[in-house]
Amino acid sequence: MELLRPVYFDQFVCTAHLCQDNCCIGWEIDLDPATANRYQTQTGAFGELLRQSIDWQADPPHFHQNSAGRCAMLNEKNLCRIICHEGPQALCQICQRHPRFFSWQDGVVWAGLGLCCEEAARLLLESELPDRFVRTPAPEKMFSETAECSAQLTGALERLLQTLLSIASFSGLSISARSLLAIEFAQKAQLCLEQDIASLDRLCQTWSQPDLCLKAAQTFSKPDRFTEQHIFGGLNALFSVWSSTEPLHAGWPKQLARLGRLLTEKDLPERLAAGCPADEAQHLFSYLLFRHLPGLVQDGDLLGRVQFAAVSLFVLRLMAACDLPAKQDRSARIRKYKLWSQEVEYAPGLVDATLDLFCTEPWCEPAFWQTLLTF
């Protein structure tokens, strides 16, 4: 088995007490069975402290939190007592991995760093090669984890990712045009997956040619059939889905309302361009594609996942533009990107609910996407 990961993946080191948004605050930390058994038998005074800090009646067991949402193992200096006393190898599985994410495919483990973490986001946005990956033998402890998936789709996954990343990197086009091209490619590739998967390689080769994509982008124009009301209605439905779970941050619903109001600004295109630099938008798009594409091997929904990446990028650009013309640096934008990731990517069921939304009006209309992304 091999491990496929971005070139910056191995550079990640938790900033611990220096982090502006500690992941040991506000998150319920569940214990995996092996760690729970180990903590049950931990000896000495620290073992007793561990057991008192865990809700053993919950399924699965998890660490207690105080009224401020702080993990019972977080000390007054915002350092983990387990790491201080036993070392990082004593952490439960989720604490050892976070903010890393993994997707087990046929013979390959896809690994990345989640946008929910400010240090992970910094590494992503400062990387000179956000769409380059390293492949090495996977650690043996990863061999036991597998996922049910189609062998054919698994084989196509990397080829699809390479083509989409190639489209995302066409610097001669605006990021909106690249998003639309990615969706157009995904529509054609979806048909290949459903009707003639043998033709997928030829399609990917064709769409990896910059000349073809540049020519296709010249045909983009805003369709007449969709009005501002359609856009507002579609985005309000999206924001309704994204606010349907209990927020981690009390200000999340207000943030979504602000984004809706921003769409009415006449200088929106200029604000989008000024809020999120082009290279930063490309980095985010590459991340979103790599993060969410692997799910297609379970349900075959390539188009929905590319659409999710495209609309998420659009929303992240809106968030970056919210406070203009006030000056903001990359750190301020990272805090916004992190907020979106925590509230959407890490909220149970919201990604799947968004994919379901794309099957309804007006989202199921290709022309709606063209109107939205050239809005």
KEKE-3310 file (N, C-alpha, C; in steps of 0.2 Angstrom, whole numbers, plus 5000, padded with zeros to 4 digits):
npx = (5004:5002:5006:4999:5001:5001:5015:5018:5013:5021:5027:5019:5017:5010:5005:5001:5000:5001:4992:4978:4965:4961:4960:4957:4946:4929:4927:4920:4929:4931:4935:4944:4942:4954:4962:4954:4953:4967:4968:4959:4967:4978:4990:4994:4993:4991:4984:4972:4967:4965:4955:4945:4942:4935:4920:4912:4900:4895:4893:4903:4915:4920:4931:4927:4920:4922:4912:4916:4919:4931:4943:4945:4958:4966:4977:4980:4989:4985:4990:4991:4988:4991:5000:5011:5013:5014:5018:5016:5013:5004:4992:4974:4967:4961:4966:4979:4979:4972:4975:4975:4968:4962:4959:4955:4959:4960:4974:4980:4983:4975:4981:4979:4979:4968:4958:4953:4962:4973:4987:4988:4981:4990:5001:4997:4993:5005:5013:5023:5020:5006:4998:5006:5011:5017:5022:5024:5029:5016:5014:5013:5003:4992:4987:4976:4965:4951:4940:4924:4923:4922:4932:4935:4932:4941:4953:4952:4952:4964:4968:4958:4959:4972:4969:4959:4966:4975:4967:4963:4975:4977:4984:4981:4968:4953:4949:4936:4933:4940:4934:4922:4926:4931:4919:4912:4921:4919:4906:4906:4915:4908:4898:4906:4910:4898:4893:4903:4917:4930:4933:4937:4951:4955:4947:4952:4965:4962:4956:4967:4974:4980:4976:4964:4956:4957:4950:4937:4934:4932:4919:4911:4897:4886:4871:4854:4843:4843:4841:4845:4837:4836:4849:4850:4840:4845:4857:4853:4846:4857:4864:4855:4855:4869:4868:4860:4864:4870:4879:4897:4903:4895:4893:4892:4879:4876:4887:4884:4873:4878:4886:4876:4871:4881:4881:4873:4881:4887:4900:4905:4913:4925:4928:4929:4940:4950:4949:4953:4968:4973:4982:4981:4967:4968:4976:4967:4957:4963:4965:4952:4947:4956:4953:4939:4936:4939:4928:4920:4922:4914:4901:4900:4898:4905:4903:4895:4904:4914:4907:4904:4917:4918:4908:4911:4923:4919:4911:4921:4929:4920:4919:4932:4931:4922:4925:4931:4933:4943:4959:4966:4976:4984:4983:4971:4962:4964:4958:4945:4943:4946:4935:4924:4928:4927:4913:4907:4914:4917:4906:4894:4887:4884:4891:4886:4873:4874:4877:4866:4857:4862:4855:4843:4832:4837:4850:4853:4854:4865:4867:4864:4875:4884:4879:4880:4894:4899:4894)
npy = (4994:5011:5029:5043:5060:5079:5089:5097:5091:5084:5093:5098:5104:5104:5119:5120:5129:5141:5142:5151:5146:5134:5117:5109:5115:5116:5106:5089:5076:5060:5044:5031:5013:5005:5015:5018:5007:5006:5018:5014:5005:5012:5016:5022:5039:5048:5040:5038:5051:5052:5043:5049:5060:5057:5053:5039:5033:5037:5034:5033:5033:5049:5064:5074:5090:5107:5121:5131:5124:5117:5104:5092:5088:5098:5110:5124:5132:5130:5118:5100:5089:5075:5074:5081:5073:5060:5059:5062:5050:5044:5049:5048:5041:5051:5063:5061:5061:5073:5089:5080:5071:5056:5045:5029:5020:5008:5000:5013:5026:5041:5056:5071:5089:5097:5111:5117:5120:5132:5132:5122:5127:5138:5132:5126:5138:5145:5136:5132:5123:5118:5108:5097:5081:5068:5051:5037:5022:5016:5017:5003:5002:5008:4998:4991:4997:5000:5004:5001:5001:5005:4996:5000:5013:5018:5016:5026:5037:5045:5049:5057:5067:5072:5078:5088:5096:5101:5109:5118:5125:5133:5147:5157:5160:5166:5163:5160:5156:5144:5136:5134:5127:5116:5110:5108:5099:5089:5085:5079:5069:5062:5055:5046:5038:5032:5027:5023:5019:5016:5025:5036:5039:5044:5056:5063:5065:5074:5085:5090:5098:5114:5123:5119:5121:5134:5139:5133:5141:5153:5153:5156:5164:5175:5167:5172:5167:5166:5175:5188:5185:5171:5167:5172:5165:5152:5152:5155:5144:5135:5141:5139:5125:5124:5130:5121:5113:5112:5126:5128:5140:5154:5165:5160:5159:5173:5176:5170:5177:5189:5186:5184:5197:5204:5200:5209:5220:5232:5232:5219:5210:5216:5217:5203:5199:5207:5203:5189:5184:5178:5167:5162:5158:5148:5139:5135:5129:5118:5111:5109:5100:5089:5085:5082:5074:5060:5054:5050:5036:5029:5032:5036:5049:5061:5073:5080:5082:5090:5101:5105:5108:5120:5129:5130:5136:5148:5154:5155:5165:5175:5177:5181:5193:5201:5211:5221:5238:5238:5235:5219:5205:5189:5181:5185:5181:5167:5164:5166:5156:5145:5145:5142:5129:5122:5123:5118:5108:5099:5097:5085:5076:5087:5089:5079:5082:5094:5089:5083:5094:5099:5092:5097:5110:5127:5122:5110:5114:5117:5130:5138:5137:5143:5156:5159:5158:5168:5179)
npz = (5000:4996:5001:4997:4996:4998:4994:5005:5016:5026:5032:5042:5059:5075:5082:5095:5110:5104:5095:5087:5088:5096:5094:5104:5111:5111:5102:5102:5108:5103:5109:5102:5101:5105:5111:5122:5129:5133:5141:5151:5158:5162:5174:5191:5197:5186:5178:5185:5184:5170:5168:5176:5168:5157:5149:5151:5149:5137:5120:5106:5120:5127:5130:5144:5144:5150:5155:5146:5135:5135:5133:5145:5147:5144:5149:5160:5152:5139:5134:5131:5143:5142:5132:5138:5149:5145:5132:5114:5107:5116:5113:5108:5093:5085:5090:5087:5073:5068:5061:5050:5036:5029:5015:5011:4998:4984:4987:4989:5000:5002:5008:5017:5023:5033:5030:5041:5051:5056:5055:5046:5035:5032:5028:5016:5008:5007:5000:4986:4977:4977:4970:4969:4972:4984:4984:4993:5002:5012:5030:5040:5050:5043:5035:5039:5038:5027:5013:5006:4989:4971:4961:4948:4948:4957:4950:4941:4948:4951:4938:4935:4945:4941:4929:4933:4941:4933:4924:4934:4936:4925:4922:4913:4913:4922:4939:4940:4927:4926:4936:4930:4918:4925:4929:4917:4911:4921:4919:4907:4910:4919:4912:4905:4916:4919:4907:4898:4903:4898:4889:4896:4898:4886:4886:4897:4892:4882:4888:4896:4888:4886:4876:4871:4882:4884:4872:4874:4885:4880:4875:4886:4893:4901:4904:4899:4905:4919:4933:4945:4955:4954:4957:4971:4977:4975:4982:4994:4997:4998:5009:5018:5020:5025:5037:5044:5054:5072:5075:5077:5080:5086:5078:5065:5057:5055:5047:5035:5032:5029:5018:5009:5007:5002:4989:4982:4980:4969:4964:4965:4957:4957:4970:4974:4967:4973:4986:4988:4982:4966:4965:4978:4977:4968:4975:4985:4977:4972:4984:4988:4978:4979:4992:4992:4980:4981:4987:4977:4973:4981:4978:4965:4961:4953:4947:4956:4966:4961:4958:4971:4975:4967:4970:4984:4983:4978:4988:4998:4992:4993:5006:5009:5003:5011:5021:5014:5010:5020:5026:5025:5030:5025:5036:5042:5032:5032:5044:5041:5030:5038:5047:5038:5034:5046:5049:5038:5031:5041:5048:5052:5039:5031:5019:5011:5011:5004:4991:4988:4986:4974:4965:4963:4958:4957:4954:4947:4934:4921:4916:4926:4935:4926:4926:4940:4943:4935:4941)
capx = (5000:5006:5003:4999:5000:5004:5022:5019:5010:5025:5030:5015:5018:5005:5008:5000:4997:5002:4986:4973:4959:4963:4956:4955:4941:4924:4926:4920:4935:4929:4940:4944:4942:4961:4964:4949:4956:4973:4967:4956:4972:4983:4992:4996:4989:4989:4979:4966:4965:4963:4948:4940:4941:4931:4913:4912:4893:4894:4895:4909:4917:4924:4933:4923:4922:4920:4907:4919:4920:4938:4944:4947:4965:4969:4979:4979:4993:4983:4994:4988:4991:4993:5007:5016:5015:5016:5021:5011:5011:4999:4985:4969:4968:4958:4971:4986:4978:4970:4970:4976:4963:4964:4954:4958:4957:4963:4981:4983:4979:4976:4981:4980:4979:4962:4958:4950:4967:4976:4994:4988:4980:4996:5006:4993:4993:5012:5016:5024:5018:5000:4995:5011:5010:5022:5020:5029:5025:5012:5015:5010:4997:4987:4985:4970:4959:4949:4934:4921:4923:4923:4939:4936:4932:4948:4958:4951:4952:4970:4968:4953:4962:4977:4966:4956:4971:4978:4962:4963:4981:4978:4984:4979:4961:4951:4948:4929:4933:4943:4929:4917:4929:4931:4912:4911:4924:4916:4899:4908:4918:4902:4895:4911:4910:4892:4892:4909:4923:4936:4934:4939:4958:4955:4944:4957:4971:4960:4955:4973:4977:4978:4973:4957:4952:4956:4945:4931:4932:4929:4912:4907:4894:4881:4864:4849:4837:4843:4841:4848:4833:4838:4855:4849:4836:4849:4862:4849:4845:4863:4866:4850:4858:4875:4866:4855:4867:4872:4886:4903:4904:4889:4893:4891:4873:4877:4892:4881:4868:4882:4888:4870:4870:4887:4880:4870:4885:4888:4907:4906:4918:4932:4929:4931:4947:4954:4949:4957:4972:4972:4986:4977:4961:4970:4978:4961:4953:4967:4964:4945:4947:4960:4949:4932:4936:4939:4921:4916:4923:4909:4894:4901:4896:4910:4900:4893:4910:4917:4902:4905:4923:4918:4904:4914:4928:4916:4910:4927:4931:4915:4921:4938:4929:4917:4927:4934:4940:4947:4965:4967:4982:4983:4981:4964:4958:4964:4953:4938:4943:4945:4928:4920:4929:4924:4906:4904:4917:4918:4899:4891:4881:4883:4894:4882:4867:4875:4877:4859:4855:4864:4850:4837:4832:4840:4857:4854:4854:4871:4867:4864:4882:4887:4877:4883:4901:4901:4890)
capy = (5000:5018:5035:5049:5066:5085:5090:5101:5087:5081:5099:5100:5103:5107:5125:5120:5134:5147:5142:5156:5143:5128:5112:5105:5119:5117:5100:5083:5072:5053:5039:5024:5007:5003:5020:5018:5001:5008:5022:5010:5001:5016:5015:5028:5045:5050:5035:5040:5058:5051:5040:5054:5065:5054:5051:5032:5031:5039:5029:5031:5037:5055:5068:5079:5097:5112:5126:5135:5119:5115:5097:5091:5086:5104:5113:5132:5135:5127:5112:5094:5085:5068:5075:5083:5068:5053:5060:5062:5043:5041:5052:5044:5041:5057:5068:5060:5063:5079:5090:5076:5067:5050:5041:5023:5017:5001:5000:5019:5030:5048:5060:5078:5093:5100:5118:5119:5121:5138:5130:5118:5132:5142:5128:5126:5144:5147:5131:5134:5117:5115:5103:5092:5075:5063:5044:5033:5016:5018:5014:4996:5003:5010:4993:4987:5001:4999:5006:4998:5005:5002:4995:5004:5020:5019:5016:5032:5043:5049:5052:5063:5072:5076:5083:5093:5100:5104:5114:5123:5128:5137:5154:5162:5161:5168:5157:5158:5152:5138:5133:5132:5122:5110:5108:5106:5092:5084:5083:5074:5063:5058:5051:5041:5034:5029:5023:5020:5021:5014:5031:5041:5041:5049:5062:5066:5068:5080:5091:5092:5102:5121:5126:5117:5124:5142:5139:5132:5147:5159:5153:5157:5171:5174:5166:5177:5164:5166:5182:5189:5182:5164:5167:5173:5159:5146:5153:5155:5136:5132:5143:5135:5118:5125:5132:5117:5109:5117:5129:5128:5147:5157:5170:5157:5161:5180:5177:5168:5182:5194:5184:5186:5205:5206:5198:5215:5225:5233:5231:5213:5206:5219:5215:5196:5199:5210:5200:5183:5184:5173:5161:5159:5155:5142:5134:5133:5125:5112:5108:5106:5095:5084:5083:5079:5069:5052:5051:5047:5029:5026:5033:5038:5056:5065:5080:5084:5084:5096:5107:5107:5112:5126:5133:5132:5141:5155:5156:5157:5171:5180:5178:5185:5200:5204:5217:5226:5240:5237:5231:5212:5201:5182:5178:5187:5177:5161:5163:5165:5150:5140:5145:5139:5122:5119:5123:5114:5101:5095:5096:5078:5076:5093:5089:5075:5086:5099:5085:5082:5100:5100:5088:5101:5117:5128:5119:5105:5117:5119:5137:5142:5137:5148:5163:5160:5159:5174:5184)
capz = (5000:4996:5004:4992:5000:4996:4996:5011:5021:5031:5036:5048:5066:5078:5085:5102:5114:5100:5090:5089:5088:5099:5092:5110:5113:5107:5099:5107:5106:5105:5110:5098:5106:5107:5116:5128:5133:5136:5146:5157:5162:5164:5181:5194:5198:5180:5175:5188:5181:5164:5168:5178:5163:5151:5150:5149:5148:5130:5114:5110:5126:5125:5135:5147:5143:5155:5152:5140:5129:5135:5135:5152:5147:5142:5155:5160:5147:5133:5132:5132:5149:5140:5129:5143:5154:5142:5125:5109:5106:5120:5112:5105:5086:5082:5091:5083:5066:5067:5056:5044:5034:5025:5012:5009:4991:4982:4987:4990:5005:5001:5014:5017:5029:5033:5030:5048:5055:5054:5052:5039:5030:5031:5024:5009:5005:5006:4996:4979:4973:4980:4966:4968:4978:4985:4984:4997:5005:5018:5037:5041:5054:5039:5031:5042:5036:5020:5012:5001:4983:4965:4958:4942:4950:4961:4945:4937:4952:4950:4932:4935:4949:4938:4924:4936:4944:4927:4923:4940:4936:4919:4924:4908:4914:4928:4943:4938:4921:4928:4939:4925:4914:4929:4930:4911:4911:4926:4916:4902:4913:4923:4907:4904:4921:4919:4901:4894:4907:4894:4885:4901:4897:4880:4888:4901:4888:4878:4893:4899:4883:4888:4870:4871:4888:4882:4867:4878:4890:4876:4874:4892:4894:4906:4901:4900:4908:4926:4935:4951:4960:4954:4961:4978:4979:4975:4987:5001:4999:5000:5015:5023:5021:5028:5044:5047:5060:5077:5073:5082:5081:5086:5072:5058:5053:5053:5042:5029:5030:5026:5011:5004:5006:4998:4982:4980:4979:4961:4963:4968:4954:4959:4977:4974:4964:4978:4993:4987:4977:4961:4967:4984:4975:4965:4980:4988:4973:4972:4990:4988:4973:4982:4998:4991:4975:4983:4989:4971:4973:4985:4975:4958:4960:4951:4945:4962:4970:4957:4959:4978:4976:4964:4974:4990:4982:4977:4995:5001:4989:4995:5013:5009:5001:5015:5025:5010:5008:5026:5024:5028:5027:5024:5042:5042:5027:5034:5049:5037:5027:5043:5049:5033:5034:5052:5049:5033:5029:5047:5051:5050:5034:5027:5012:5007:5010:4998:4985:4986:4984:4967:4961:4963:4954:4950:4954:4942:4927:4919:4914:4933:4937:4922:4929:4947:4943:4932:4944)
cpx = (5004:5002:5004:4997:5003:5011:5023:5016:5015:5028:5025:5017:5013:5008:5006:4997:4997:4996:4981:4966:4960:4958:4954:4949:4935:4922:4925:4925:4933:4935:4939:4945:4949:4963:4960:4952:4962:4972:4963:4961:4978:4984:4993:4991:4986:4983:4972:4963:4962:4956:4943:4938:4937:4924:4912:4905:4892:4896:4897:4911:4921:4926:4928:4925:4919:4915:4909:4921:4927:4939:4947:4955:4969:4971:4978:4984:4991:4987:4991:4992:4994:5000:5012:5018:5017:5019:5015:5009:5005:4992:4981:4970:4966:4963:4977:4985:4977:4975:4971:4969:4965:4958:4958:4955:4961:4970:4984:4979:4981:4976:4982:4979:4972:4962:4955:4955:4971:4983:4993:4986:4986:5000:5003:4994:5000:5016:5017:5022:5011:4997:5000:5010:5016:5019:5026:5025:5022:5014:5011:5003:4991:4984:4978:4964:4957:4942:4931:4920:4924:4930:4940:4936:4939:4953:4958:4952:4958:4970:4963:4956:4967:4974:4962:4961:4975:4974:4963:4970:4982:4978:4982:4971:4959:4949:4940:4929:4935:4938:4924:4919:4929:4924:4910:4914:4921:4909:4901:4911:4913:4899:4899:4910:4903:4890:4898:4916:4930:4938:4937:4946:4959:4952:4949:4963:4969:4959:4961:4977:4975:4974:4965:4953:4951:4951:4938:4929:4930:4922:4907:4904:4888:4874:4859:4843:4837:4845:4845:4844:4834:4844:4854:4845:4841:4854:4859:4848:4851:4865:4861:4853:4864:4874:4861:4858:4869:4879:4891:4904:4897:4888:4892:4885:4873:4882:4888:4876:4872:4884:4882:4869:4876:4886:4876:4874:4887:4896:4910:4912:4925:4933:4932:4938:4952:4954:4953:4961:4972:4976:4983:4971:4963:4972:4972:4957:4957:4966:4957:4944:4950:4956:4943:4932:4935:4933:4918:4917:4917:4902:4894:4899:4902:4908:4898:4899:4914:4913:4903:4911:4922:4914:4907:4920:4925:4914:4916:4930:4926:4917:4927:4936:4925:4919:4931:4930:4945:4953:4965:4973:4980:4980:4973:4960:4958:4959:4946:4938:4942:4938:4923:4921:4926:4917:4903:4907:4917:4911:4896:4886:4881:4886:4889:4875:4868:4875:4870:4855:4856:4859:4844:4837:4834:4847:4858:4854:4861:4872:4866:4871:4885:4886:4880:4890:4904:4897:4894)
cpy = (5006:5023:5040:5055:5073:5085:5093:5097:5086:5087:5101:5099:5107:5113:5125:5126:5141:5147:5147:5152:5135:5122:5107:5109:5119:5110:5094:5078:5064:5049:5033:5019:5005:5008:5019:5012:5002:5013:5019:5007:5005:5016:5022:5034:5048:5046:5037:5046:5057:5048:5045:5059:5063:5052:5044:5030:5033:5034:5033:5035:5043:5059:5073:5086:5102:5117:5130:5130:5116:5108:5097:5090:5092:5108:5121:5135:5133:5122:5106:5090:5078:5069:5077:5078:5061:5054:5059:5055:5040:5044:5047:5045:5048:5063:5067:5062:5070:5085:5086:5073:5062:5047:5035:5020:5011:5002:5007:5023:5037:5052:5067:5082:5097:5108:5121:5121:5127:5137:5126:5122:5136:5138:5127:5132:5147:5142:5134:5129:5114:5109:5097:5087:5071:5056:5040:5027:5019:5014:5008:4997:5005:5004:4990:4991:5001:5002:5002:5003:5001:5002:5000:5011:5022:5020:5023:5038:5047:5052:5058:5069:5076:5080:5089:5098:5104:5110:5120:5127:5133:5144:5159:5163:5163:5162:5155:5154:5145:5133:5130:5127:5115:5106:5105:5099:5087:5081:5078:5068:5059:5053:5045:5036:5030:5025:5020:5022:5020:5021:5037:5044:5046:5056:5066:5069:5074:5086:5093:5097:5110:5125:5125:5120:5131:5143:5138:5138:5153:5159:5154:5164:5170:5173:5171:5174:5164:5173:5182:5185:5174:5163:5167:5167:5153:5146:5153:5148:5133:5134:5140:5128:5119:5128:5127:5113:5115:5120:5128:5135:5150:5162:5167:5159:5168:5180:5175:5173:5188:5193:5186:5193:5207:5205:5204:5220:5226:5231:5224:5209:5209:5217:5207:5196:5202:5206:5193:5183:5178:5167:5158:5155:5148:5136:5131:5128:5118:5108:5105:5100:5088:5081:5079:5074:5062:5050:5048:5039:5025:5026:5035:5045:5061:5072:5084:5086:5090:5102:5109:5111:5119:5131:5135:5137:5148:5158:5158:5164:5177:5182:5182:5192:5204:5210:5222:5233:5240:5233:5224:5208:5193:5179:5179:5182:5170:5159:5163:5158:5144:5139:5141:5131:5119:5119:5119:5107:5097:5094:5089:5079:5082:5093:5084:5078:5091:5095:5084:5088:5101:5096:5091:5107:5122:5125:5114:5108:5120:5127:5141:5142:5143:5155:5164:5162:5165:5180:5191)
cpz = (5000:4999:4999:4996:4997:4998:5002:5017:5027:5035:5042:5055:5070:5082:5093:5105:5110:5095:5092:5090:5090:5097:5098:5114:5109:5103:5104:5104:5108:5105:5105:5103:5109:5112:5122:5132:5136:5142:5152:5161:5164:5172:5184:5194:5191:5177:5178:5185:5174:5164:5171:5173:5157:5153:5147:5147:5140:5126:5108:5116:5123:5131:5138:5144:5148:5151:5146:5134:5129:5137:5142:5153:5145:5148:5154:5155:5140:5130:5135:5138:5147:5137:5134:5148:5151:5135:5120:5106:5110:5118:5108:5097:5083:5084:5088:5076:5064:5066:5049:5042:5029:5021:5009:5003:4990:4981:4988:4995:5003:5007:5013:5023:5028:5034:5037:5052:5052:5051:5046:5034:5028:5026:5016:5005:5003:5002:4989:4975:4976:4977:4965:4974:4978:4986:4987:5000:5011:5024:5037:5045:5050:5035:5033:5040:5029:5019:5006:4995:4977:4963:4952:4943:4953:4956:4941:4941:4951:4944:4932:4939:4945:4932:4927:4939:4938:4924:4928:4939:4929:4921:4919:4908:4921:4932:4942:4932:4922:4931:4935:4920:4918:4929:4923:4909:4915:4923:4911:4905:4917:4918:4905:4910:4921:4913:4897:4897:4903:4890:4890:4900:4891:4882:4892:4897:4884:4882:4896:4894:4885:4882:4870:4876:4886:4877:4870:4882:4886:4874:4880:4891:4899:4903:4903:4905:4916:4928:4942:4956:4960:4958:4968:4980:4980:4981:4994:5002:5001:5007:5021:5025:5026:5035:5047:5053:5066:5075:5079:5084:5081:5080:5065:5054:5051:5047:5035:5027:5027:5019:5006:5003:5001:4990:4978:4978:4971:4960:4965:4964:4956:4966:4978:4972:4970:4985:4993:4981:4972:4963:4973:4982:4972:4970:4984:4984:4972:4978:4990:4983:4976:4988:4997:4985:4977:4985:4983:4970:4977:4981:4968:4956:4959:4951:4951:4966:4967:4958:4966:4979:4973:4968:4981:4989:4981:4983:4999:4999:4992:5003:5014:5007:5006:5019:5021:5010:5014:5024:5028:5025:5027:5030:5043:5038:5029:5040:5046:5034:5032:5046:5045:5034:5041:5052:5044:5032:5035:5051:5048:5045:5030:5020:5008:5006:5004:4991:4983:4984:4977:4963:4960:4959:4959:4949:4949:4935:4926:4919:4921:4935:4933:4925:4936:4947:4939:4935:4945)
residu = (MET:GLU:LEU:LEU:ARG:PRO:VAL:TYR:PHE:ASP:GLN:PHE:VAL:CYS:THR:ALA:HIS:LEU:CYS:GLN:ASP:ASN:CYS:CYS:ILE:GLY:TRP:GLU:ILE:ASP:LEU:ASP:PRO:ALA:THR:ALA:ASN:ARG:TYR:GLN:THR:GLN:THR:GLY:ALA:PHE:GLY:GLU:LEU:LEU:ARG:GLN:SER:ILE:ASP:TRP:GLN:ALA:ASP:PRO:PRO:HIS:PHE:HIS:GLN:ASN:SER:ALA:GLY:ARG:CYS:ALA:MET:LEU:ASN:GLU:LYS:ASN:LEU:CYS:ARG:ILE:ILE:CYS:HIS:GLU:GLY:PRO:GLN:ALA:LEU:CYS:GLN:ILE:CYS:GLN:ARG:HIS:PRO:ARG:PHE:PHE:SER:TRP:GLN:ASP:GLY:VAL:VAL:TRP:ALA:GLY:LEU:GLY:LEU:CYS:CYS:GLU:GLU:ALA:ALA:ARG:LEU:LEU:LEU:GLU:SER:GLU:LEU:PRO:ASP:ARG:PHE:VAL:ARG:THR:PRO:ALA:PRO:GLU:LYS:MET:PHE:SER:GLU:THR:ALA:GLU:CYS:SER:ALA:GLN:LEU:THR:GLY:ALA:LEU:GLU:ARG:LEU:LEU:GLN:THR:LEU:LEU:SER:ILE:ALA:SER:PHE:SER:GLY:LEU:SER:ILE:SER:ALA:ARG:SER:LEU:LEU:ALA:ILE:GLU:PHE:ALA:GLN:LYS:ALA:GLN:LEU:CYS:LEU:GLU:GLN:ASP:ILE:ALA:SER:LEU:ASP:ARG:LEU:CYS:GLN:THR:TRP:SER:GLN:PRO:ASP:LEU:CYS:LEU:LYS:ALA:ALA:GLN:THR:PHE:SER:LYS:PRO:ASP:ARG:PHE:THR:GLU:GLN:HIS:ILE:PHE:GLY:GLY:LEU:ASN:ALA:LEU:PHE:SER:VAL:TRP:SER:SER:THR:GLU:PRO:LEU:HIS:ALA:GLY:TRP:PRO:LYS:GLN:LEU:ALA:ARG:LEU:GLY:ARG:LEU:LEU:THR:GLU:LYS:ASP:LEU:PRO:GLU:ARG:LEU:ALA:ALA:GLY:CYS:PRO:ALA:ASP:GLU:ALA:GLN:HIS:LEU:PHE:SER:TYR:LEU:LEU:PHE:ARG:HIS:LEU:PRO:GLY:LEU:VAL:GLN:ASP:GLY:ASP:LEU:LEU:GLY:ARG:VAL:GLN:PHE:ALA:ALA:VAL:SER:LEU:PHE:VAL:LEU:ARG:LEU:MET:ALA:ALA:CYS:ASP:LEU:PRO:ALA:LYS:GLN:ASP:ARG:SER:ALA:ARG:ILE:ARG:LYS:TYR:LYS:LEU:TRP:SER:GLN:GLU:VAL:GLU:TYR:ALA:PRO:GLY:LEU:VAL:ASP:ALA:THR:LEU:ASP:LEU:PHE:CYS:THR:GLU:PRO:TRP:CYS:GLU:PRO:ALA:PHE:TRP:GLN:THR:LEU:LEU:THR:PHE)
# end
